[in-house]
């Protein structure tokens, strides 16, 4: 009996180890330079979509009628070429020393900025006067808004101010905040550049070369696969994750997006493989969304042009940031769907999986949102842990622990089995 128990434990250990090796393979590939940050420069998102579709095919999960891809078009501001900022004696590093706002226009010029302190920025009349002075001054062509001493409510008060001013002249934003990037579907008339206060040199000109391309009619692709349940299955559970990320900021700098959301895409494929190998009396639809970082575009397109009837979806689980979990998971919409949340907690306690399953109310912060708006009950689940890298160049594959990945897989698989 003891030998048999040891054999079972040994087999489970091998299976868990193999699962981690597989998720590492998938995540590392999605974060590789060849995927270009799964954004729009070099069509990195389309390269990733093809990879995901192939993974579904290898697992043995078929597409819905019409193929794996659902295409949609949108506009996106991209940074495909030069990304250079330097003082006479120092070249600044993109993503570390400086960041361009995602809606920034390009520029190839020497910027001659005038630094404006936070006290002036908060005074509308004085700020307007400074802008007029800069526009008239032949020795100046740029305003440098010093936000480095602003915190909390002050930062909230001046949010969006830089973009407003960039409609009239080039803007530098001096900051001591952590850099985070995003995606924009518009381009400002002038450049907007963020520089860390630790490297900003007051009174010095900046030689700048930044290339942008506002791409209208860009084609992105949702990737959709369907696994029928065993004979007579009537219930359909949907698992979703977004695979896109921020892409490249210039030719040399890209955002790997390991935790956000290569790890969630890997979990999507892990669950696909699990349920293929362990058939259940439930149909399962898998959707890897594009365009999430650009404004939940892929999921919005799907609910407006569904390739699977929304009314036949019994429950949806959207996955993001699956690379840690040391501090448990957060469940968005837990307060809306209390019975299903209670079930998650019961499974977690019964099996001794995660440190906590935390409740959070509704939020428009990922692809579950549009489904909830259309009446599909949905959770958005993400992990909590020591890895705080988010929308920056440091969200790399090497920084992921996957410490609770197997436990999360167990929790979700059991949730499908017990969901009424």
ZIRALIN-V543708 format. One record per residue. N is the residue number from 1. NEAR is the number of other C-alpha atoms within 12 Angstrom. D_FIRST is the distance of its C-alpha to the first C-alpha in Angstrom with 1 decimal. Layout:
BEGIN
n:N near:NEAR d_first:D_FIRST
n:N near:NEAR d_first:D_FIRST
END
This chain:
BEGIN
n:1 near:7 d_first:0.0
n:2 near:8 d_first:3.8
n:3 near:9 d_first:5.4
n:4 near:10 d_first:5.1
n:5 near:11 d_first:6.2
n:6 near:12 d_first:8.6
n:7 near:13 d_first:9.8
n:8 near:14 d_first:10.7
n:9 near:14 d_first:12.4
n:10 near:14 d_first:14.1
n:11 near:14 d_first:15.4
n:12 near:15 d_first:16.7
n:13 near:15 d_first:18.4
n:14 near:15 d_first:20.0
n:15 near:16 d_first:21.2
n:16 near:25 d_first:22.7
n:17 near:18 d_first:24.3
n:18 near:16 d_first:25.8
n:19 near:28 d_first:27.1
n:20 near:29 d_first:28.9
n:21 near:20 d_first:30.4
n:22 near:26 d_first:31.7
n:23 near:38 d_first:33.3
n:24 near:36 d_first:34.8
n:25 near:24 d_first:36.3
n:26 near:31 d_first:37.8
n:27 near:45 d_first:39.1
n:28 near:33 d_first:40.6
n:29 near:30 d_first:42.4
n:30 near:44 d_first:43.8
n:31 near:44 d_first:45.1
n:32 near:27 d_first:46.7
n:33 near:27 d_first:50.5
n:34 near:25 d_first:50.7
n:35 near:37 d_first:49.8
n:36 near:35 d_first:52.7
n:37 near:48 d_first:51.0
n:38 near:48 d_first:50.5
n:39 near:48 d_first:54.0
n:40 near:46 d_first:57.3
n:41 near:39 d_first:58.8
n:42 near:28 d_first:58.2
n:43 near:30 d_first:56.4
n:44 near:37 d_first:53.2
n:45 near:45 d_first:51.7
n:46 near:38 d_first:52.4
n:47 near:32 d_first:50.6
n:48 near:45 d_first:47.6
n:49 near:38 d_first:47.9
n:50 near:28 d_first:47.9
n:51 near:29 d_first:44.7
n:52 near:46 d_first:42.9
n:53 near:37 d_first:44.0
n:54 near:24 d_first:42.8
n:55 near:33 d_first:39.4
n:56 near:37 d_first:39.2
n:57 near:24 d_first:40.4
n:58 near:16 d_first:37.8
n:59 near:24 d_first:35.0
n:60 near:21 d_first:36.6
n:61 near:35 d_first:38.0
n:62 near:27 d_first:41.6
n:63 near:30 d_first:44.6
n:64 near:25 d_first:46.5
n:65 near:13 d_first:49.7
n:66 near:14 d_first:52.0
n:67 near:22 d_first:49.6
n:68 near:31 d_first:47.4
n:69 near:34 d_first:50.3
n:70 near:33 d_first:52.5
n:71 near:30 d_first:55.5
n:72 near:26 d_first:57.8
n:73 near:21 d_first:60.6
n:74 near:29 d_first:61.5
n:75 near:25 d_first:63.6
n:76 near:36 d_first:62.2
n:77 near:36 d_first:63.9
n:78 near:43 d_first:62.6
n:79 near:42 d_first:63.2
n:80 near:29 d_first:63.1
n:81 near:23 d_first:65.3
n:82 near:24 d_first:67.0
n:83 near:34 d_first:65.4
n:84 near:34 d_first:67.6
n:85 near:38 d_first:68.9
n:86 near:28 d_first:70.7
n:87 near:22 d_first:73.1
n:88 near:14 d_first:75.6
n:89 near:13 d_first:73.4
n:90 near:17 d_first:69.9
n:91 near:20 d_first:67.8
n:92 near:28 d_first:65.3
n:93 near:24 d_first:61.7
n:94 near:36 d_first:60.7
n:95 near:32 d_first:57.8
n:96 near:29 d_first:58.1
n:97 near:28 d_first:61.8
n:98 near:38 d_first:63.0
n:99 near:41 d_first:61.9
n:100 near:52 d_first:64.0
n:101 near:40 d_first:63.8
n:102 near:37 d_first:62.2
n:103 near:36 d_first:65.5
n:104 near:42 d_first:67.7
n:105 near:34 d_first:70.4
n:106 near:36 d_first:70.9
n:107 near:32 d_first:73.5
n:108 near:22 d_first:75.1
n:109 near:21 d_first:77.5
n:110 near:23 d_first:78.1
n:111 near:32 d_first:77.2
n:112 near:29 d_first:79.5
n:113 near:36 d_first:77.8
n:114 near:35 d_first:79.2
n:115 near:33 d_first:76.7
n:116 near:32 d_first:76.9
n:117 near:24 d_first:75.3
n:118 near:26 d_first:73.2
n:119 near:20 d_first:76.2
n:120 near:21 d_first:78.3
n:121 near:33 d_first:75.5
n:122 near:23 d_first:75.2
n:123 near:16 d_first:78.9
n:124 near:16 d_first:79.6
n:125 near:13 d_first:83.3
n:126 near:17 d_first:82.9
n:127 near:26 d_first:80.1
n:128 near:21 d_first:82.4
n:129 near:17 d_first:85.2
n:130 near:29 d_first:83.0
n:131 near:33 d_first:82.0
n:132 near:21 d_first:85.7
n:133 near:21 d_first:86.6
n:134 near:26 d_first:84.0
n:135 near:22 d_first:85.2
n:136 near:14 d_first:88.8
n:137 near:16 d_first:88.0
n:138 near:13 d_first:88.6
n:139 near:18 d_first:86.4
n:140 near:27 d_first:83.4
n:141 near:31 d_first:81.3
n:142 near:42 d_first:78.0
n:143 near:43 d_first:76.8
n:144 near:46 d_first:74.0
n:145 near:41 d_first:72.5
n:146 near:36 d_first:71.1
n:147 near:34 d_first:68.1
n:148 near:29 d_first:66.5
n:149 near:21 d_first:67.6
n:150 near:24 d_first:66.6
n:151 near:17 d_first:63.5
n:152 near:13 d_first:61.9
n:153 near:9 d_first:64.4
n:154 near:17 d_first:67.0
n:155 near:22 d_first:64.7
n:156 near:13 d_first:64.2
n:157 near:17 d_first:67.9
n:158 near:26 d_first:68.7
n:159 near:19 d_first:65.9
n:160 near:16 d_first:67.5
n:161 near:25 d_first:70.7
n:162 near:36 d_first:70.3
n:163 near:31 d_first:70.0
n:164 near:22 d_first:73.1
n:165 near:33 d_first:75.1
n:166 near:31 d_first:73.7
n:167 near:21 d_first:75.7
n:168 near:23 d_first:78.8
n:169 near:35 d_first:78.1
n:170 near:42 d_first:75.3
n:171 near:41 d_first:73.0
n:172 near:44 d_first:70.9
n:173 near:44 d_first:68.5
n:174 near:38 d_first:67.9
n:175 near:30 d_first:64.5
n:176 near:23 d_first:62.0
n:177 near:24 d_first:59.3
n:178 near:24 d_first:56.2
n:179 near:30 d_first:56.9
n:180 near:27 d_first:55.3
n:181 near:35 d_first:56.5
n:182 near:35 d_first:56.5
n:183 near:38 d_first:58.1
n:184 near:34 d_first:61.6
n:185 near:29 d_first:63.4
n:186 near:24 d_first:66.8
n:187 near:29 d_first:68.8
n:188 near:31 d_first:71.2
n:189 near:22 d_first:74.8
n:190 near:33 d_first:74.2
n:191 near:40 d_first:71.4
n:192 near:40 d_first:69.2
n:193 near:47 d_first:67.5
n:194 near:42 d_first:65.3
n:195 near:37 d_first:65.5
n:196 near:31 d_first:63.8
n:197 near:26 d_first:66.3
n:198 near:18 d_first:65.2
n:199 near:25 d_first:66.7
n:200 near:32 d_first:69.5
n:201 near:25 d_first:72.9
n:202 near:23 d_first:75.6
n:203 near:18 d_first:78.9
n:204 near:23 d_first:77.5
n:205 near:28 d_first:77.6
n:206 near:35 d_first:74.6
n:207 near:23 d_first:74.7
n:208 near:31 d_first:72.5
n:209 near:27 d_first:71.3
n:210 near:35 d_first:68.9
n:211 near:29 d_first:68.6
n:212 near:36 d_first:67.5
n:213 near:31 d_first:67.3
n:214 near:28 d_first:67.3
n:215 near:24 d_first:65.5
n:216 near:19 d_first:66.5
n:217 near:15 d_first:64.7
n:218 near:27 d_first:61.6
n:219 near:26 d_first:58.9
n:220 near:39 d_first:55.3
n:221 near:41 d_first:52.4
n:222 near:45 d_first:49.5
n:223 near:50 d_first:46.6
n:224 near:46 d_first:45.0
n:225 near:42 d_first:42.1
n:226 near:36 d_first:40.7
n:227 near:38 d_first:37.3
n:228 near:29 d_first:37.6
n:229 near:25 d_first:34.9
n:230 near:18 d_first:33.4
n:231 near:13 d_first:36.0
n:232 near:12 d_first:38.0
n:233 near:17 d_first:37.2
n:234 near:18 d_first:40.0
n:235 near:28 d_first:38.9
n:236 near:35 d_first:39.6
n:237 near:44 d_first:38.2
n:238 near:41 d_first:40.0
n:239 near:47 d_first:38.8
n:240 near:46 d_first:41.6
n:241 near:50 d_first:42.4
n:242 near:53 d_first:45.6
n:243 near:59 d_first:45.6
n:244 near:55 d_first:49.2
n:245 near:52 d_first:50.2
n:246 near:49 d_first:53.5
n:247 near:49 d_first:54.3
n:248 near:46 d_first:56.8
n:249 near:46 d_first:59.5
n:250 near:35 d_first:61.7
n:251 near:24 d_first:60.9
n:252 near:22 d_first:58.9
n:253 near:30 d_first:57.0
n:254 near:42 d_first:54.2
n:255 near:48 d_first:51.6
n:256 near:44 d_first:48.1
n:257 near:51 d_first:46.7
n:258 near:50 d_first:43.1
n:259 near:51 d_first:41.8
n:260 near:48 d_first:44.5
n:261 near:50 d_first:43.5
n:262 near:48 d_first:41.9
n:263 near:48 d_first:38.6
n:264 near:45 d_first:39.0
n:265 near:50 d_first:39.9
n:266 near:49 d_first:36.8
n:267 near:51 d_first:34.7
n:268 near:48 d_first:36.6
n:269 near:45 d_first:35.6
n:270 near:41 d_first:31.9
n:271 near:43 d_first:31.8
n:272 near:43 d_first:33.6
n:273 near:30 d_first:31.1
n:274 near:30 d_first:28.1
n:275 near:35 d_first:29.7
n:276 near:30 d_first:30.8
n:277 near:15 d_first:27.2
n:278 near:18 d_first:25.9
n:279 near:23 d_first:28.8
n:280 near:28 d_first:29.6
n:281 near:23 d_first:32.3
n:282 near:33 d_first:34.5
n:283 near:33 d_first:37.3
n:284 near:44 d_first:37.2
n:285 near:43 d_first:40.3
n:286 near:46 d_first:40.3
n:287 near:50 d_first:43.5
n:288 near:51 d_first:44.3
n:289 near:53 d_first:47.6
n:290 near:51 d_first:50.5
n:291 near:46 d_first:53.3
n:292 near:42 d_first:51.3
n:293 near:36 d_first:52.8
n:294 near:38 d_first:56.2
n:295 near:29 d_first:56.0
n:296 near:30 d_first:53.1
n:297 near:36 d_first:55.2
n:298 near:43 d_first:52.5
n:299 near:44 d_first:50.9
n:300 near:29 d_first:54.4
n:301 near:27 d_first:55.4
n:302 near:35 d_first:52.4
n:303 near:30 d_first:52.9
n:304 near:18 d_first:56.6
n:305 near:17 d_first:55.9
n:306 near:24 d_first:52.5
n:307 near:30 d_first:51.0
n:308 near:27 d_first:48.5
n:309 near:20 d_first:49.8
n:310 near:27 d_first:49.2
n:311 near:20 d_first:49.1
n:312 near:23 d_first:46.0
n:313 near:30 d_first:44.0
n:314 near:29 d_first:41.9
n:315 near:34 d_first:40.8
n:316 near:41 d_first:41.2
n:317 near:49 d_first:39.3
n:318 near:45 d_first:41.3
n:319 near:47 d_first:39.5
n:320 near:46 d_first:41.2
n:321 near:46 d_first:40.5
n:322 near:48 d_first:36.7
n:323 near:49 d_first:36.6
n:324 near:36 d_first:35.7
n:325 near:36 d_first:34.4
n:326 near:27 d_first:34.0
n:327 near:22 d_first:36.1
n:328 near:33 d_first:34.6
n:329 near:39 d_first:36.4
n:330 near:35 d_first:39.7
n:331 near:37 d_first:40.2
n:332 near:37 d_first:43.8
n:333 near:34 d_first:44.9
n:334 near:29 d_first:42.4
n:335 near:22 d_first:45.2
n:336 near:23 d_first:46.4
n:337 near:27 d_first:43.1
n:338 near:20 d_first:41.7
n:339 near:19 d_first:39.2
n:340 near:30 d_first:37.5
n:341 near:35 d_first:37.5
n:342 near:22 d_first:35.9
n:343 near:24 d_first:33.1
n:344 near:39 d_first:32.6
n:345 near:30 d_first:32.4
n:346 near:22 d_first:30.0
n:347 near:28 d_first:27.5
n:348 near:28 d_first:28.0
n:349 near:17 d_first:27.4
n:350 near:14 d_first:24.4
n:351 near:17 d_first:22.6
n:352 near:19 d_first:24.2
n:353 near:29 d_first:25.8
n:354 near:34 d_first:29.5
n:355 near:23 d_first:31.6
n:356 near:26 d_first:34.0
n:357 near:32 d_first:35.1
n:358 near:27 d_first:38.9
n:359 near:27 d_first:41.5
n:360 near:22 d_first:44.7
n:361 near:22 d_first:47.5
n:362 near:25 d_first:49.2
n:363 near:23 d_first:50.5
n:364 near:21 d_first:52.2
n:365 near:27 d_first:50.2
n:366 near:41 d_first:48.4
n:367 near:44 d_first:48.1
n:368 near:43 d_first:46.6
n:369 near:34 d_first:50.1
n:370 near:33 d_first:52.0
n:371 near:37 d_first:49.3
n:372 near:32 d_first:49.4
n:373 near:20 d_first:53.2
n:374 near:20 d_first:53.0
n:375 near:21 d_first:50.8
n:376 near:27 d_first:47.3
n:377 near:35 d_first:44.8
n:378 near:40 d_first:43.3
n:379 near:48 d_first:41.5
n:380 near:45 d_first:42.2
n:381 near:42 d_first:39.2
n:382 near:38 d_first:39.5
n:383 near:40 d_first:37.7
n:384 near:31 d_first:39.0
n:385 near:27 d_first:38.6
n:386 near:19 d_first:40.5
n:387 near:27 d_first:41.9
n:388 near:23 d_first:45.4
n:389 near:30 d_first:46.8
n:390 near:28 d_first:48.4
n:391 near:32 d_first:51.1
n:392 near:32 d_first:52.0
n:393 near:37 d_first:51.8
n:394 near:28 d_first:48.9
n:395 near:35 d_first:46.3
n:396 near:34 d_first:44.8
n:397 near:37 d_first:41.5
n:398 near:22 d_first:41.0
n:399 near:28 d_first:41.1
n:400 near:37 d_first:38.1
n:401 near:29 d_first:34.8
n:402 near:39 d_first:32.7
n:403 near:30 d_first:30.7
n:404 near:34 d_first:29.6
n:405 near:40 d_first:30.0
n:406 near:34 d_first:26.4
n:407 near:33 d_first:26.3
n:408 near:43 d_first:29.6
n:409 near:35 d_first:28.4
n:410 near:28 d_first:25.5
n:411 near:33 d_first:28.0
n:412 near:40 d_first:30.5
n:413 near:33 d_first:28.1
n:414 near:27 d_first:26.9
n:415 near:31 d_first:30.6
n:416 near:35 d_first:31.6
n:417 near:25 d_first:29.0
n:418 near:21 d_first:30.1
n:419 near:26 d_first:33.8
n:420 near:16 d_first:36.0
END
